[in-house]
Amino acid sequence: MASKIEFVEFMADQLREAGTITYKKMFGEYGLYCNGKIFAVICDDQFYIKITETGQKLCPHLLEAPPYKGAKNYFLVEDVENREMLTKLVAATYAELPEPRPKKRKKE
C-alpha cells in the first residue's frame, strides 16, 4: 500500500527544525532528505529512519524493522507527534551519515 502524500507532508513539517527537509517519491513510497542527504523513508504511512550509533544511544526504545520486504532494518518511529525528539534524532542521524556521492555526469 502506498503512503499518502498528506502523511509525507506532515512528517516533513514535523522535521523542519532539523534542516531543509525534502522528499522524493521512490517506488510508490518516499525517501526523506535533510539538506540533500537521504536519512529516512516513509512506507505504508510509517516513518523509518536509518540506524546510527548516535540514534541508538539517543532513542534506545525504538524498534528495528525493515520498511519493506528484503530491506535492511531501520528504526521504526511510531511517536511522530514528538517534534522535539524527532528533531534531535534527525539531527544526530544526519551528522553521522556520510555525504552523498557526487552524481556522475552524463556522456554526451
Summary of the structure (lengths in Angstrom):
residues: 108
radius of gyration: 13.8
end to end distance: 38.9
largest distance: 50.5
contacts: 272
relative contact order: 0.19
helix: 31%
strand: 28%
